[in-house]
Amino acid sequence: MDTGLEYETIIETNGVKVPFVETIITSAIAGPMRRNRYEGAESDALRRILKPGDRVLELGAGVGLLSSVAAQNPDVTQVVAVEANPALIPMIKETHKLNNLTQVEVLHGIAAAQDAPDTSFYVREHFWSSSIEPDSRPYDHVANVPVLNVHRLIEKYKPTVLVCDIEGGEYDLFDDIDLSGLRAIIIEFHPRVYGNAHVDKLLKHFGSHGLSAMPVPKPNDVRCLIRYEVDEAEKDWPPANPKFFISTCMKDEGPYILEWVAWHKSIGIDSFVVFTNDCSDGTDLILDRLEELGHVRHLPNPAILSGSSYLQPAALAYTPHLSEWRKSDFFISIDVDEFINVRVGDGTMMDLIQNTEFFDALSMAEINHGSNNRLEFEPGLVTEQFPHHQGERPGPRKALRGVKTITRISSRVEKPRNHRPDFKAEMGMPVWRDGSGDRIDVLANDPSLNGIDVRGRYSLVSLDHFPLKSLDSYLIKMFRGDVVVKDKRVSQRYWRTRNRNEKQSSTFERQQPAFRKALDLLMSDKELSMLHQKACHIHKDRAATLRDTAEFKERREWILANAWDDGAD
């Protein structure tokens, strides 16, 4: 096949050889091609989503890059490339020839929603900006191009994957098209032509046909939409007897362990795995005894074996390999100073599930409890000693707060993380809800986020966080170091931003009967009670020692002078 093109150089971009025809590959596009940025997102998405037996229809073939990517997959049974620009038809065929791809069918024409006579196509200097609309930018000349009815293309070729980049022609192309045979669409939107509101309208239209946008790390105009099967768990929601599993990391948390375990056992958590390192207050001994009694599993932090200082990431990476993960329906990563506070029914996890529609993830927004003006460490329940907290209705400038997430364990989960999970992008958008049961997509769309705007997010559940406790306890926490990264000290800013004491709306009354029963059971074990009391004595002695050291004396005095009762929210 002789295309008649003249060129001396070949550019390899995204694994495809493209002829460097200078009249087509201008300097503006040659650089991005060499850096694999030209149609890089589309190429990656297409390679990721293709499956054996797929039939690919591309609307807007350009230089033939994406049709080549599809045809390079030996399991793809058919590739059809449609291009309106007459100058690009030889280019596309030459690209296929260079890559030894003989099975691609190339069609010249404009994709349209209905039959029509030949129509105008506005050819511009840069081939990728040529289109059927004349007004968005200047054009060089007008070509008369045949119209191809997309209904008939889909009926004839029966594509399972549609690739579309037609410079705004997608505006009303899909209004009446049967999309039921498609399992994926890779499309570039063009808000410059028709505005962002219409992009949202198109996404909703595809969603109504069962095609969900895959999350993207940052906003862009290229989106991949996937049709995924409804999970059996969604059909059978709510589950009859769900199992809940918590894993966490601890170091020198002795006085607080029994309250935390009793609380979460009382609300319906079935399994606990606690990873520890370098404990000096008996935390490890308390957990060993709890394990002997069948309440938790106590493991050394796997970071110790590798010599890593990233303690929590190592533990979370190991968590999906645990039997508790395999036997559970839901997973939560929370710390010993965080309490899940269900606000419906009797305050149990089952009450939460029954009052929430299906979800893959439910992110609980935190409420920080301040020091409540307590100077010294005293044994007791933190939920009773520190009832005052920050407001639940902050102003917009202070509305972003951290979350911890109840994750439904399924094949959709890529990996657990401390604040939120990562989901497999190729399986479509997960169903993600907030603490009021409302659907949110912001966390799915941006994997870097660990928090949300908390306004209106607390109706069903909150995460009551006790990060400071008394000033003595805060100093001990500084001495201990960060539980996430070894040898990292807690800052003064940590105190200032979390010492909020102005509200007392988040209470623990709903769960009290079951909690007291669970706590009494743990304390009835003489060895466990003795270990708990010993840990409290160690903390009290440690606080007294720290108060006499220069560094902590200075920090204590700074807090008392500058941020002691800073309750304004």
PAFIRO-550263 format. One record per residue (C-alpha): residue in one letter; z, y, x. Coordinates in pm, 1 decimal. Each point is the difference from the previous one (the first is absolute). Layout:
N
KOLZA  a  Z  Y  X
...
This chain:
569
KOLZA  m  0.0  0.0  0.0
KOLZA  d  -123.1  323.9  161.3
KOLZA  t  176.6  304.2  -143.1
KOLZA  g  -200.3  245.4  207.9
KOLZA  l  309.0  177.1  134.3
KOLZA  e  1.4  131.4  354.6
KOLZA  y  324.9  4.5  197.8
KOLZA  e  119.9  -80.9  350.0
KOLZA  t  376.0  -36.9  -48.8
KOLZA  i  225.6  -213.1  -217.5
KOLZA  i  343.6  110.5  -116.5
KOLZA  e  253.0  -271.9  -74.0
KOLZA  t  246.1  116.1  -262.4
KOLZA  n  258.9  -206.9  -188.2
KOLZA  g  -156.9  -319.0  135.5
KOLZA  v  -352.8  87.4  -119.0
KOLZA  k  -300.6  103.5  211.4
KOLZA  v  -171.1  312.3  -135.1
KOLZA  p  -329.2  142.1  135.3
KOLZA  f  50.0  347.2  147.1
KOLZA  v  -284.1  177.7  -181.1
KOLZA  e  61.4  363.5  91.4
KOLZA  t  -162.8  140.0  -313.2
KOLZA  i  258.4  -190.9  -206.7
KOLZA  i  302.1  -52.6  227.1
KOLZA  t  71.5  366.0  73.0
KOLZA  s  258.2  113.5  253.2
KOLZA  a  245.7  62.5  -281.8
KOLZA  i  9.5  -370.2  -80.4
KOLZA  a  -77.1  -162.1  336.2
KOLZA  g  346.7  76.6  139.3
KOLZA  p  193.8  -142.8  -298.4
KOLZA  m  -223.6  -306.6  8.4
KOLZA  r  78.2  -66.2  365.5
KOLZA  r  372.0  37.9  -75.7
KOLZA  n  -21.4  -241.2  -295.3
KOLZA  r  98.2  277.6  -239.7
KOLZA  y  -321.3  9.0  -199.0
KOLZA  e  70.8  -209.6  -310.6
KOLZA  g  289.6  -151.7  193.3
KOLZA  a  234.8  -14.4  -299.4
KOLZA  e  -268.7  -158.8  -216.5
KOLZA  s  -87.8  -256.1  269.8
KOLZA  d  363.5  -101.7  46.4
KOLZA  a  59.4  -25.5  -374.8
KOLZA  l  -316.3  -203.0  -57.5
KOLZA  r  78.7  -250.3  274.8
KOLZA  r  354.0  -34.2  -132.4
KOLZA  i  -87.3  -69.7  -361.8
KOLZA  l  -309.5  -221.1  26.2
KOLZA  k  46.1  -358.8  -115.9
KOLZA  p  -222.2  -310.9  6.8
KOLZA  g  -265.6  14.4  -269.8
KOLZA  d  4.5  378.5  -35.4
KOLZA  r  -314.5  183.2  -107.6
KOLZA  v  -12.3  360.1  121.4
KOLZA  l  -188.4  289.0  -159.0
KOLZA  e  -4.5  323.4  198.7
KOLZA  l  -96.0  329.0  -163.2
KOLZA  g  -83.2  256.8  267.7
KOLZA  a  -81.0  -214.3  303.8
KOLZA  g  -34.0  283.6  254.3
KOLZA  v  -115.3  -145.1  332.2
KOLZA  g  80.6  -357.5  -104.3
KOLZA  l  343.5  -27.0  160.1
KOLZA  l  202.7  -138.1  -290.5
KOLZA  s  -270.7  -234.7  -124.5
KOLZA  s  -7.2  -136.2  356.8
KOLZA  v  378.7  -41.4  3.0
KOLZA  a  -24.4  -198.5  -323.6
KOLZA  a  -294.8  -209.9  117.6
KOLZA  q  175.7  -84.2  328.6
KOLZA  n  251.1  -201.1  -202.5
KOLZA  p  -150.7  -349.8  -22.8
KOLZA  d  192.5  -74.2  -321.3
KOLZA  v  -163.4  285.6  -193.4
KOLZA  t  -283.6  -142.9  -210.2
KOLZA  q  -196.5  317.1  -80.0
KOLZA  v  -28.5  363.1  113.0
KOLZA  v  -208.0  261.6  -182.5
KOLZA  a  -25.0  354.3  140.7
KOLZA  v  -121.7  293.4  -211.6
KOLZA  e  -98.9  329.6  163.5
KOLZA  a  -157.3  310.4  -156.4
KOLZA  n  -106.7  184.5  317.0
KOLZA  p  -353.1  -120.5  83.0
KOLZA  a  42.1  85.8  369.7
KOLZA  l  288.4  -247.5  28.7
KOLZA  i  -174.8  -309.6  -132.7
KOLZA  p  -170.0  -81.4  337.2
KOLZA  m  326.9  86.0  175.6
KOLZA  i  198.3  -246.4  -211.3
KOLZA  k  -251.6  -276.3  60.5
KOLZA  e  -1.1  68.6  374.6
KOLZA  t  380.7  -20.1  9.0
KOLZA  h  -15.1  -338.1  -173.8
KOLZA  k  -269.5  -113.9  242.2
KOLZA  l  206.1  102.2  306.2
KOLZA  n  293.2  -204.7  -129.2
KOLZA  n  -215.3  -306.6  -87.9
KOLZA  l  78.0  38.1  -369.6
KOLZA  t  -293.8  -115.1  -205.6
KOLZA  q  175.4  -73.9  -329.4
KOLZA  v  63.5  360.1  -118.3
KOLZA  e  -218.1  125.7  -285.5
KOLZA  v  -69.4  374.1  29.7
KOLZA  l  -92.5  200.5  -312.1
KOLZA  h  -126.0  358.4  -3.8
KOLZA  g  128.5  202.3  -291.6
KOLZA  i  268.1  213.3  -159.7
KOLZA  a  281.0  -188.8  -175.3
KOLZA  a  38.7  131.9  -354.6
KOLZA  a  183.4  -98.8  -315.8
KOLZA  q  -319.0  -33.7  -206.2
KOLZA  d  -377.3  -25.8  23.8
KOLZA  a  -179.9  319.6  96.6
KOLZA  p  -327.9  110.8  159.2
KOLZA  d  -15.1  75.6  369.6
KOLZA  t  240.2  281.4  82.8
KOLZA  s  66.8  261.5  267.2
KOLZA  f  197.4  -86.5  311.5
KOLZA  y  111.9  288.6  222.8
KOLZA  v  -47.7  -86.3  367.7
KOLZA  r  222.8  183.4  248.2
KOLZA  e  12.2  23.5  379.3
KOLZA  h  287.7  -245.6  18.2
KOLZA  f  -101.5  -313.5  -187.1
KOLZA  w  350.2  -71.9  -130.3
KOLZA  s  5.6  325.1  -198.6
KOLZA  s  -332.6  -57.9  -179.2
KOLZA  s  50.0  -59.7  -372.2
KOLZA  i  -126.7  44.1  -355.4
KOLZA  e  181.8  331.9  -47.1
KOLZA  p  -143.0  324.5  139.1
KOLZA  d  292.4  239.9  -7.0
KOLZA  s  280.0  -116.6  232.5
KOLZA  r  -189.6  95.2  322.0
KOLZA  p  -348.9  102.4  117.2
KOLZA  y  -278.5  -259.8  17.4
KOLZA  d  -321.7  -31.4  203.1
KOLZA  h  -236.1  -145.0  -256.1
KOLZA  v  -18.6  -195.4  -326.1
KOLZA  a  -123.7  -359.3  -22.4
KOLZA  n  -116.9  -172.4  -317.1
KOLZA  v  196.2  -326.9  -17.3
KOLZA  p  -2.0  -292.1  -249.5
KOLZA  v  305.5  -56.1  -218.4
KOLZA  l  178.5  -337.0  2.3
KOLZA  n  210.2  -86.5  -304.6
KOLZA  v  339.0  -116.9  126.9
KOLZA  h  55.8  -208.8  -313.2
KOLZA  r  -308.3  -203.4  85.1
KOLZA  l  91.1  -21.2  369.6
KOLZA  i  337.3  -145.9  -89.3
KOLZA  e  -149.7  -236.2  -258.7
KOLZA  k  -260.7  -123.2  250.4
KOLZA  y  204.3  -33.2  317.4
KOLZA  k  345.2  -66.2  -151.6
KOLZA  p  192.8  160.9  288.6
KOLZA  t  363.2  -81.9  58.9
KOLZA  v  41.3  290.7  244.3
KOLZA  l  -145.4  347.5  -55.7
KOLZA  v  -27.5  254.4  283.7
KOLZA  c  -77.6  353.5  -113.3
KOLZA  d  -63.3  321.1  193.5
KOLZA  i  -252.6  210.0  -192.5
KOLZA  e  118.6  355.2  69.3
KOLZA  g  133.6  80.2  -345.6
KOLZA  g  -234.8  -218.5  -202.0
KOLZA  e  301.9  -214.0  -91.4
KOLZA  y  118.4  280.6  -232.2
KOLZA  d  -107.6  -171.2  -324.9
KOLZA  l  -169.1  -311.2  135.8
KOLZA  f  267.5  -247.0  -108.5
KOLZA  d  83.3  131.5  -347.2
KOLZA  d  -165.5  -281.4  -197.0
KOLZA  i  -57.2  -264.4  267.5
KOLZA  d  148.2  -347.8  -35.2
KOLZA  l  228.2  -35.0  303.8
KOLZA  s  150.7  -335.1  -98.0
KOLZA  g  -198.0  -193.0  262.7
KOLZA  l  121.0  218.3  285.4
KOLZA  r  310.5  -96.1  191.8
KOLZA  a  -19.3  292.9  244.1
KOLZA  i  -151.5  346.7  34.4
KOLZA  i  -16.2  206.9  316.9
KOLZA  i  -88.6  353.4  -99.0
KOLZA  e  -11.1  340.5  162.7
KOLZA  f  90.9  277.2  -242.5
KOLZA  h  -142.6  350.3  33.4
KOLZA  p  250.0  251.8  -142.9
KOLZA  r  -203.4  279.7  156.8
KOLZA  v  -264.5  -73.7  -263.7
KOLZA  y  214.2  -61.2  -309.1
KOLZA  g  365.0  80.5  85.6
KOLZA  n  318.4  -201.9  58.8
KOLZA  a  73.9  -30.8  -371.2
KOLZA  h  -310.3  -211.5  -45.5
KOLZA  v  103.5  -222.9  291.0
KOLZA  d  319.5  -76.0  -192.8
KOLZA  k  -207.7  -61.5  -312.6
KOLZA  l  -221.9  -248.2  185.8
KOLZA  l  302.0  -182.6  142.7
KOLZA  k  151.1  -29.9  -347.6
KOLZA  h  -334.5  -123.1  -133.5
KOLZA  f  -14.5  -273.4  263.6
KOLZA  g  364.1  -80.2  -68.4
KOLZA  s  -77.1  -51.0  -369.5
KOLZA  h  -247.6  -267.2  111.8
KOLZA  g  265.3  -179.0  208.3
KOLZA  l  -98.1  144.0  338.6
KOLZA  s  300.0  147.0  184.4
KOLZA  a  -23.9  232.7  299.0
KOLZA  m  135.7  -146.0  321.3
KOLZA  p  263.4  221.4  166.1
KOLZA  v  -121.4  213.4  289.0
KOLZA  p  211.0  130.9  291.7
KOLZA  k  -122.2  355.1  -57.0
KOLZA  p  -210.2  166.9  -270.0
KOLZA  n  -376.6  -22.7  43.8
KOLZA  d  -310.4  -18.2  -214.9
KOLZA  v  -75.0  -367.7  72.6
KOLZA  r  187.7  -239.3  -226.8
KOLZA  c  -7.9  -375.1  -41.7
KOLZA  l  72.7  -138.2  -344.9
KOLZA  i  94.4  -363.0  -54.2
KOLZA  r  24.6  -219.3  -306.3
KOLZA  y  295.5  -229.2  46.2
KOLZA  e  127.1  -269.5  -227.2
KOLZA  v  303.0  74.7  -212.3
KOLZA  d  300.1  -158.4  167.5
KOLZA  e  161.7  -280.6  -199.2
KOLZA  a  330.4  181.2  49.4
KOLZA  e  -140.0  300.1  -189.1
KOLZA  k  -98.7  -221.8  -292.4
KOLZA  d  350.4  -149.8  -17.1
KOLZA  w  197.0  321.5  50.8
KOLZA  p  295.5  32.4  -5.2
KOLZA  p  82.4  -311.8  202.2
KOLZA  a  261.3  -225.2  -156.2
KOLZA  n  229.9  -64.1  298.0
KOLZA  p  -107.6  220.0  290.5
KOLZA  k  163.7  -42.3  339.8
KOLZA  f  87.1  309.4  206.6
KOLZA  f  36.9  4.1  378.0
KOLZA  i  139.7  270.9  229.5
KOLZA  s  -24.6  9.5  377.1
KOLZA  t  169.3  263.1  213.1
KOLZA  c  117.8  85.2  351.2
KOLZA  m  362.7  72.0  87.0
KOLZA  k  200.5  109.6  299.9
KOLZA  d  372.9  85.5  -26.3
KOLZA  e  12.2  31.4  -379.1
KOLZA  g  312.2  -213.8  -45.2
KOLZA  p  194.7  210.1  -254.9
KOLZA  y  -296.7  29.0  -237.8
KOLZA  i  -152.5  -347.1  -12.6
KOLZA  l  204.7  -164.7  -275.2
KOLZA  e  -44.9  286.4  -247.6
KOLZA  w  -375.7  6.6  63.8
KOLZA  v  -43.8  -376.9  -34.0
KOLZA  a  219.1  -17.8  -310.6
KOLZA  w  -185.2  287.6  -163.8
KOLZA  h  -342.5  -148.4  49.7
KOLZA  k  107.6  -351.6  -92.4
KOLZA  s  144.0  142.7  -322.2
KOLZA  i  -329.6  162.0  -100.3
KOLZA  g  -199.4  -317.4  60.1
KOLZA  i  -110.7  -18.0  362.8
KOLZA  d  -33.1  -369.5  82.0
KOLZA  s  -52.4  -9.7  378.0
KOLZA  f  110.5  210.1  295.8
KOLZA  v  -113.7  -27.1  360.7
KOLZA  v  179.8  228.6  245.2
KOLZA  f  -123.0  52.5  357.0
KOLZA  t  256.1  131.1  251.8
KOLZA  n  17.6  107.2  362.0
KOLZA  d  274.3  114.2  239.1
KOLZA  c  284.0  4.7  -254.4
KOLZA  s  341.8  107.2  125.8
KOLZA  d  206.7  39.5  -320.7
KOLZA  g  -17.4  -351.6  -143.5
KOLZA  t  -311.5  56.3  -212.0
KOLZA  d  -149.4  -320.6  138.9
KOLZA  l  317.7  -194.8  -76.5
KOLZA  i  11.1  126.3  -359.7
KOLZA  l  -361.7  -101.8  -48.1
KOLZA  d  61.8  -340.0  157.0
KOLZA  r  279.6  -59.3  -250.2
KOLZA  l  -216.9  120.4  -289.1
KOLZA  e  -263.7  -247.3  114.6
KOLZA  e  256.5  -282.0  8.5
KOLZA  l  90.8  87.9  -358.5
KOLZA  g  -367.0  -4.2  -105.1
KOLZA  h  -41.5  371.1  -73.7
KOLZA  v  -237.7  115.7  276.0
KOLZA  r  -203.2  -125.2  292.9
KOLZA  h  91.4  159.2  333.1
KOLZA  l  -255.6  8.6  279.9
KOLZA  p  -26.2  172.6  337.0
KOLZA  n  -258.2  274.7  2.1
KOLZA  p  -324.7  -148.9  138.1
KOLZA  a  -52.9  316.5  205.8
KOLZA  i  274.2  -124.2  231.3
KOLZA  l  -211.7  -296.2  107.9
KOLZA  s  -301.9  212.5  83.5
KOLZA  g  196.1  278.9  164.5
KOLZA  s  -136.9  250.0  -250.6
KOLZA  s  201.8  306.0  -98.0
KOLZA  y  -168.9  15.7  -342.4
KOLZA  l  262.0  -192.9  -189.0
KOLZA  q  -89.8  51.9  -362.9
KOLZA  p  -380.1  -38.8  41.7
KOLZA  a  56.6  -331.4  177.7
KOLZA  a  226.0  -127.4  -277.1
KOLZA  l  -246.2  104.2  -271.1
KOLZA  a  -288.9  -165.2  182.1
KOLZA  y  200.5  -324.1  4.8
KOLZA  t  111.1  21.8  -364.3
KOLZA  p  -313.9  -152.8  -165.8
KOLZA  h  55.2  -313.4  211.1
KOLZA  l  340.3  -63.0  -158.9
KOLZA  s  54.0  -262.8  -268.4
KOLZA  e  167.6  267.2  -214.1
KOLZA  w  -333.4  185.8  -13.4
KOLZA  r  -185.4  -313.3  -109.9
KOLZA  k  255.5  -80.9  -270.1
KOLZA  s  28.5  352.6  -143.5
KOLZA  d  -204.2  210.1  -242.1
KOLZA  f  107.6  343.6  121.4
KOLZA  f  100.9  142.2  338.8
KOLZA  i  197.1  313.8  89.4
KOLZA  s  82.4  150.5  338.7
KOLZA  i  309.3  217.9  -29.6
KOLZA  d  291.3  94.4  224.8
KOLZA  v  371.5  -59.3  -43.5
KOLZA  d  50.0  365.8  -100.0
KOLZA  e  -253.2  -26.9  -285.7
KOLZA  f  83.0  -124.7  -350.0
KOLZA  i  -257.1  -91.8  -264.6
KOLZA  n  123.3  171.8  -317.3
KOLZA  v  -175.0  -135.1  -310.6
KOLZA  r  46.1  241.3  -290.6
KOLZA  v  -97.2  -217.0  -296.8
KOLZA  g  166.7  -292.0  -175.6
KOLZA  d  293.4  -141.7  194.3
KOLZA  g  -140.1  136.0  323.6
KOLZA  t  -153.4  -324.2  127.1
KOLZA  m  -330.8  -61.9  171.1
KOLZA  m  -109.5  -201.9  -303.3
KOLZA  d  71.2  300.6  -221.7
KOLZA  l  -223.9  206.4  225.7
KOLZA  i  -282.8  -255.5  -10.4
KOLZA  q  18.3  -31.9  -377.5
KOLZA  n  -22.8  376.9  -42.7
KOLZA  t  -295.8  41.2  236.4
KOLZA  e  -362.7  -97.7  -38.3
KOLZA  f  -165.2  -221.3  260.7
KOLZA  f  7.5  127.0  357.6
KOLZA  d  -84.0  -107.8  353.0
KOLZA  a  239.9  262.2  135.9
KOLZA  l  271.9  217.1  -152.9
KOLZA  s  128.7  276.8  226.3
KOLZA  m  357.1  115.8  -60.8
KOLZA  a  63.3  361.6  99.0
KOLZA  e  319.0  66.7  195.1
KOLZA  i  292.2  218.3  -103.6
KOLZA  n  206.3  104.0  301.1
KOLZA  h  377.8  4.3  -43.7
KOLZA  g  176.1  246.9  227.5
KOLZA  s  330.6  -13.6  184.5
KOLZA  n  189.7  118.8  -309.1
KOLZA  n  211.7  204.4  244.2
KOLZA  r  163.9  -310.1  145.8
KOLZA  l  98.8  45.2  363.8
KOLZA  e  149.7  -333.1  97.6
KOLZA  f  -109.9  -358.1  -38.6
KOLZA  e  208.3  -190.0  -254.2
KOLZA  p  -52.4  -356.4  -123.8
KOLZA  g  -136.8  -8.2  -352.4
KOLZA  l  -315.5  -15.0  -208.3
KOLZA  v  -266.7  251.4  95.3
KOLZA  t  -123.3  7.0  -359.8
KOLZA  e  343.3  133.1  -101.2
KOLZA  q  80.7  219.2  300.4
KOLZA  f  -331.3  191.1  0.2
KOLZA  p  -108.2  56.9  -360.9
KOLZA  h  -156.9  346.1  49.7
KOLZA  h  -363.6  20.2  104.1
KOLZA  q  -310.1  217.8  9.2
KOLZA  g  -165.8  104.3  -324.3
KOLZA  e  -252.0  -216.5  -179.0
KOLZA  r  -221.2  297.6  -92.8
KOLZA  p  -75.0  179.2  325.6
KOLZA  g  -234.0  294.7  33.5
KOLZA  p  -357.8  -72.7  106.5
KOLZA  r  65.4  88.2  366.0
KOLZA  k  273.2  -264.6  26.8
KOLZA  a  -140.6  -262.9  -233.3
KOLZA  l  -126.3  -240.8  266.9
KOLZA  r  252.5  -278.0  63.6
KOLZA  g  -10.8  -343.1  151.2
KOLZA  v  -53.1  -319.9  -194.4
KOLZA  k  75.0  -367.8  32.3
KOLZA  t  -225.7  -241.1  -183.6
KOLZA  i  35.6  -312.1  -211.3
KOLZA  t  -304.8  -200.8  106.7
KOLZA  r  -144.7  -281.8  -207.4
KOLZA  i  -66.5  -281.6  247.2
KOLZA  s  -362.0  -107.7  -34.0
KOLZA  s  -318.5  -55.0  197.8
KOLZA  r  -70.5  373.0  -40.9
KOLZA  v  279.7  94.8  242.3
KOLZA  e  -126.6  60.7  352.3
KOLZA  k  341.5  68.3  151.0
KOLZA  p  342.9  130.7  -102.5
KOLZA  r  127.0  327.1  141.4
KOLZA  n  335.9  172.1  -21.8
KOLZA  h  -91.6  259.9  -263.5
KOLZA  r  -309.5  -149.8  -157.3
KOLZA  p  -234.0  -296.9  46.6
KOLZA  d  -360.7  -3.5  112.6
KOLZA  f  -247.2  -175.4  -228.6
KOLZA  k  -332.0  -161.9  88.5
KOLZA  a  -265.3  261.7  -65.5
KOLZA  e  -267.4  -254.7  -88.0
KOLZA  m  201.7  -112.3  -302.6
KOLZA  g  -21.3  334.3  -175.6
KOLZA  m  255.0  259.8  -100.0
KOLZA  p  348.9  -145.3  -54.5
KOLZA  v  199.4  85.9  -310.0
KOLZA  w  261.6  235.7  142.8
KOLZA  r  278.9  152.6  -210.7
KOLZA  d  286.4  242.2  50.8
KOLZA  g  363.8  -13.9  -105.8
KOLZA  s  -94.9  111.3  -350.8
KOLZA  g  -256.0  -276.6  -36.3
KOLZA  d  -293.5  241.2  18.1
KOLZA  r  -305.8  -99.3  198.4
KOLZA  i  -56.0  186.6  328.0
KOLZA  d  -284.8  -41.0  247.7
KOLZA  v  105.7  245.3  271.2
KOLZA  l  176.7  -264.4  211.7
KOLZA  a  -288.6  -246.3  -30.9
KOLZA  n  -251.2  266.4  96.6
KOLZA  d  194.7  121.9  303.4
KOLZA  p  161.9  -273.9  212.2
KOLZA  s  173.3  265.8  212.6
KOLZA  l  222.4  114.9  -288.3
KOLZA  n  360.0  -123.1  -25.6
KOLZA  g  107.4  234.8  -277.9
KOLZA  i  -107.5  161.0  -326.8
KOLZA  d  65.5  304.6  -214.4
KOLZA  v  312.4  -123.8  -178.9
KOLZA  r  -12.8  227.1  -302.8
KOLZA  g  7.0  -222.5  -307.9
KOLZA  r  27.3  -321.1  202.5
KOLZA  y  354.6  -117.8  -81.9
KOLZA  s  -5.7  -116.6  -363.4
KOLZA  l  24.4  -374.2  66.7
KOLZA  v  138.1  -33.4  351.8
KOLZA  s  119.4  207.5  293.2
KOLZA  l  84.5  -88.5  358.1
KOLZA  d  343.8  149.0  60.3
KOLZA  h  26.1  69.4  371.9
KOLZA  f  327.7  55.6  187.8
KOLZA  p  -132.2  99.9  344.4
KOLZA  l  301.3  203.5  119.8
KOLZA  k  321.0  -107.0  -168.7
KOLZA  s  292.8  177.6  169.9
KOLZA  l  -39.8  221.7  305.8
KOLZA  d  175.3  -269.3  206.0
KOLZA  s  -244.9  -260.5  -127.8
KOLZA  y  -292.6  224.9  89.3
KOLZA  l  129.0  33.7  356.5
KOLZA  i  36.2  -376.4  22.5
KOLZA  k  -358.8  -32.0  -122.2
KOLZA  m  -109.6  233.8  277.6
KOLZA  f  191.7  -209.3  251.9
KOLZA  r  -158.5  -320.5  -132.1
KOLZA  g  -357.7  131.4  16.8
KOLZA  d  -293.0  -46.2  -232.3
KOLZA  v  -47.3  -341.6  -161.7
KOLZA  v  -379.1  41.4  7.4
KOLZA  v  -50.7  80.8  367.7
KOLZA  k  251.3  -102.5  266.4
KOLZA  d  193.0  277.6  178.5
KOLZA  k  -132.6  273.2  -231.5
KOLZA  r  278.3  239.9  -99.7
KOLZA  v  37.3  157.7  -344.5
KOLZA  s  -61.7  377.2  10.1
KOLZA  q  193.8  296.2  -137.4
KOLZA  r  -291.3  71.1  -232.8
KOLZA  y  65.4  -340.4  -155.5
KOLZA  w  338.8  127.7  -120.6
KOLZA  r  -121.9  339.0  -116.5
KOLZA  t  -287.0  -133.7  -211.1
KOLZA  r  206.7  -275.7  -164.7
KOLZA  n  340.1  159.0  -60.1
KOLZA  r  -60.0  76.4  -366.9
KOLZA  n  299.5  -3.9  -232.9
KOLZA  e  -86.2  216.3  -299.1
KOLZA  k  -74.8  -263.0  -268.2
KOLZA  q  164.7  -308.5  -147.7
KOLZA  s  -259.1  -124.1  -246.7
KOLZA  s  -83.2  -330.8  168.7
KOLZA  t  288.1  -233.6  -79.6
KOLZA  f  76.4  -368.8  42.0
KOLZA  e  189.3  -63.4  -323.7
KOLZA  r  -264.9  -218.3  -161.6
KOLZA  q  34.9  -277.8  258.6
KOLZA  q  377.8  16.0  56.5
KOLZA  p  118.9  -320.3  -175.1
KOLZA  a  -245.4  -226.5  182.1
KOLZA  f  48.2  184.8  328.8
KOLZA  r  381.0  -27.7  -8.1
KOLZA  k  -25.4  -370.6  -73.2
KOLZA  a  -237.8  -55.8  294.3
KOLZA  l  215.2  208.5  237.1
KOLZA  d  320.9  -178.7  -102.0
KOLZA  l  -168.9  -331.6  71.4
KOLZA  l  -88.8  106.0  354.0
KOLZA  m  342.0  150.2  71.1
KOLZA  s  173.1  -313.2  -126.4
KOLZA  d  -110.6  -179.1  314.8
KOLZA  k  286.1  55.2  241.9
KOLZA  e  -212.7  -16.7  314.7
KOLZA  l  -257.9  242.8  -138.5
KOLZA  s  272.3  240.5  -114.9
KOLZA  m  163.8  -13.8  344.0
KOLZA  l  -330.3  70.0  177.8
KOLZA  h  -66.8  292.8  -232.4
KOLZA  q  341.8  154.9  64.3
KOLZA  k  -41.6  -47.3  374.2
KOLZA  a  -335.4  181.4  -8.1
KOLZA  c  162.9  289.0  -186.4
KOLZA  h  270.9  27.8  267.3
KOLZA  i  -264.0  0.6  274.2
KOLZA  h  -185.3  285.2  -171.3
KOLZA  k  315.6  201.6  -48.0
KOLZA  d  94.3  -42.9  367.9
KOLZA  r  -355.4  76.6  110.7
KOLZA  a  -2.5  323.0  -199.7
KOLZA  a  324.4  113.0  164.1
KOLZA  t  -142.0  -74.6  343.3
KOLZA  l  -324.0  183.6  -68.5
KOLZA  r  180.1  310.5  -121.0
KOLZA  d  146.7  38.4  350.3
KOLZA  t  -332.8  -20.0  183.6
KOLZA  a  -169.3  325.6  92.9
KOLZA  e  -343.4  -77.9  -147.5
KOLZA  f  125.9  -107.8  -339.2
KOLZA  k  269.7  263.8  -14.5
KOLZA  e  -272.6  260.9  45.0
KOLZA  r  -216.5  -155.6  -271.6
KOLZA  r  294.9  -26.5  -237.9
KOLZA  e  89.1  364.0  49.3
KOLZA  w  -363.0  104.5  -50.3
KOLZA  i  -17.9  -183.3  -332.7
KOLZA  l  328.2  146.0  -121.6
KOLZA  a  -116.6  349.5  92.7
KOLZA  n  -362.3  -17.7  -112.9
KOLZA  a  -67.7  -281.0  -247.7
KOLZA  w  321.2  -128.6  -149.3
KOLZA  d  -39.7  80.1  -369.3
KOLZA  d  -372.4  77.2  -7.4
KOLZA  g  -74.5  -112.2  -350.6
KOLZA  a  -280.6  229.5  -107.8
KOLZA  d  -313.1  -191.6  -101.6
